[in-house]
């Protein structure tokens, strides 16, 4: 297992988990993961599939989104969520070592 260059947050979560605040460490980790997934969702809804300065494919607009555009954006979010979870696991290897 490779340790990160600066393991501050992982060590902080481990100290909380070893003490009496294990639920707080889990909440902080869940908050970071959900924040990154929220950023992916926001980016997908904001930009969609966009060719810079030319046009947008599959835009998400209120009351104007077709079903194929909606499904395309959902697929993009599902693919990106796998990468986000991998990033969370590799960012906190000391905290997530037995999961």
Number of C-alpha atoms within 10 A of each C-alpha: 7 7 12 13 6 8 13 11 15 20 15 12 23 17 15 16 16 10 10 10 13 14 11 13 21 14 13 13 19 13 12 12 17 14 12 17 20 14 12 18 19 13 12 19 18 13 15 20 17 14 10 8 6 6 9 13 12 19 21 18 12 6 6 8 12 12 10 10 17 16 12 16 20 15 12 15 19 15 11 16 18 11 12 18 15 11 13 16 16 17 16 20 18 19 21 15 10 6 6
